[in-house]
Amino acid sequence: MTSQEKKAYLKQYLEAKDRFNDIMEEMARIRSDAERITPIITDMPGGAQISDRIANAVERLTACADELEREAENMQQLMREIRAAIGTVPDSIQRRLLLLRYIDGHTWEEIAVMMNYSYVHICRLHGKALSEIML
């Protein structure tokens, strides 16, 4: 696997993390909507139609929440795999650099300051770290 392919793979972590958070928010909204659906009790004929509509709405919301939950599990699995791949780098400094960049989402400049290295040295370390990572 080339360095470019490894970078593309590692970049998926932040995308997966954002998608996972979006999914969790959407699931919370769906569950909240489902909990707010209440039957209207009336002695007018046709009350069964209202309860059928409520049941159908709750069923659709539940199905949507289930689908989102499956997608969230996939995102979590991808995130675990990427963390494990970074964990294969034997050098702790290179591993920290990868964590700061691909897990925490820091810029190269921020990483250079945090690690007390020059920008150029961070770029060199990054190249070495990518060559060490096992995918």
C-alpha positions as CSV (number, residue, x, y, z in Angstrom):
1,M,0.0,0.0,0.0
2,T,1.4,3.4,-0.9
3,S,1.8,6.3,1.4
4,Q,-1.0,8.1,-0.4
5,E,-3.3,5.2,0.1
6,K,-2.4,4.9,3.8
7,K,-3.1,8.6,4.3
8,A,-6.5,8.3,2.6
9,Y,-7.3,5.3,4.9
10,L,-6.2,7.2,8.0
11,K,-8.2,10.3,7.0
12,Q,-11.4,8.2,7.1
13,Y,-11.2,8.2,10.9
14,L,-12.3,11.9,11.3
15,E,-14.9,11.4,8.6
16,A,-16.3,8.3,10.4
17,K,-16.2,10.1,13.7
18,D,-18.2,13.0,12.3
19,R,-20.7,10.6,10.6
20,F,-21.0,8.6,13.9
21,N,-21.8,11.8,15.8
22,D,-24.3,12.9,13.1
23,I,-26.0,9.4,13.3
24,M,-26.2,9.6,17.1
25,E,-27.9,13.0,16.9
26,E,-30.3,11.8,14.2
27,M,-31.2,8.7,16.3
28,A,-31.9,10.9,19.3
29,R,-34.2,13.0,17.2
30,I,-36.0,10.0,15.8
31,R,-36.5,8.4,19.2
32,S,-37.8,11.8,20.5
33,D,-40.2,12.1,17.6
34,A,-41.4,8.5,18.2
35,E,-42.0,9.2,21.9
36,R,-44.1,12.3,21.1
37,I,-46.6,10.5,18.9
38,T,-49.7,10.0,21.0
39,P,-53.1,8.7,20.2
40,I,-56.0,11.0,20.0
41,I,-58.9,9.5,21.9
42,T,-62.2,10.3,20.5
43,D,-65.6,8.6,20.4
44,M,-65.9,9.5,16.8
45,P,-66.0,6.7,14.2
46,G,-62.7,6.0,12.4
47,G,-60.5,6.0,15.6
48,A,-58.8,2.8,14.4
49,Q,-57.4,4.7,11.4
50,I,-55.7,7.2,13.7
51,S,-54.1,4.4,15.8
52,D,-53.0,2.6,12.5
53,R,-51.3,5.8,11.4
54,I,-49.6,6.1,14.7
55,A,-48.4,2.5,14.6
56,N,-47.1,3.1,11.0
57,A,-45.3,6.2,12.0
58,V,-43.6,4.6,15.0
59,E,-42.7,1.6,12.8
60,R,-41.1,3.8,10.2
61,L,-39.2,5.7,12.9
62,T,-38.0,2.6,14.5
63,A,-36.8,1.1,11.2
64,C,-34.9,4.3,10.4
65,A,-33.3,4.3,13.9
66,D,-32.3,0.6,13.4
67,E,-30.6,1.4,10.1
68,L,-28.8,4.3,11.6
69,E,-27.7,2.1,14.5
70,R,-26.2,-0.4,12.0
71,E,-24.4,2.4,10.2
72,A,-23.1,3.7,13.5
73,E,-21.7,0.3,14.4
74,N,-19.9,0.2,11.0
75,M,-18.4,3.7,11.7
76,Q,-17.2,2.6,15.2
77,Q,-15.6,-0.6,13.7
78,L,-13.7,1.5,11.1
79,M,-12.5,3.8,13.8
80,R,-11.3,0.9,15.9
81,E,-9.4,-0.6,12.8
82,I,-7.7,2.8,12.2
83,R,-6.6,3.1,15.8
84,A,-5.3,-0.5,15.7
85,A,-3.4,0.3,12.5
86,I,-1.8,3.4,14.1
87,G,-0.9,1.1,17.1
88,T,1.3,-1.0,14.8
89,V,3.8,1.8,14.5
90,P,6.6,0.8,16.9
91,D,8.1,4.3,17.5
92,S,6.1,6.2,20.1
93,I,6.9,9.6,18.7
94,Q,5.7,8.6,15.2
95,R,2.6,7.0,16.7
96,R,1.8,10.2,18.7
97,L,2.2,12.2,15.5
98,L,-0.3,9.9,13.7
99,L,-2.7,10.1,16.6
100,L,-2.5,13.9,16.7
101,R,-3.0,14.2,13.0
102,Y,-5.5,11.5,12.1
103,I,-7.4,10.9,15.4
104,D,-7.4,14.4,16.9
105,G,-7.4,16.3,13.6
106,H,-4.6,18.8,14.4
107,T,-2.8,20.7,11.6
108,W,0.9,20.1,10.9
109,E,1.7,23.4,12.4
110,E,-0.2,22.6,15.6
111,I,1.6,19.2,15.8
112,A,5.0,20.8,15.4
113,V,4.3,23.2,18.3
114,M,2.8,20.5,20.5
115,M,5.7,18.1,19.9
116,N,8.3,20.9,20.0
117,Y,9.7,20.0,16.5
118,S,10.1,22.1,13.4
119,Y,7.5,21.8,10.7
120,V,10.0,20.2,8.3
121,H,10.9,17.6,10.9
122,I,7.3,16.7,11.5
123,C,6.9,16.2,7.7
124,R,9.9,13.8,7.8
125,L,8.5,11.9,10.8
126,H,5.2,11.6,9.1
127,G,6.8,10.0,6.1
128,K,8.6,7.5,8.3
129,A,5.5,6.8,10.3
130,L,3.5,6.0,7.2
131,S,6.2,3.6,6.0
132,E,6.0,1.8,9.4
133,I,2.3,1.5,9.6
134,M,0.9,-2.0,8.9
135,L,-2.5,-2.2,7.1
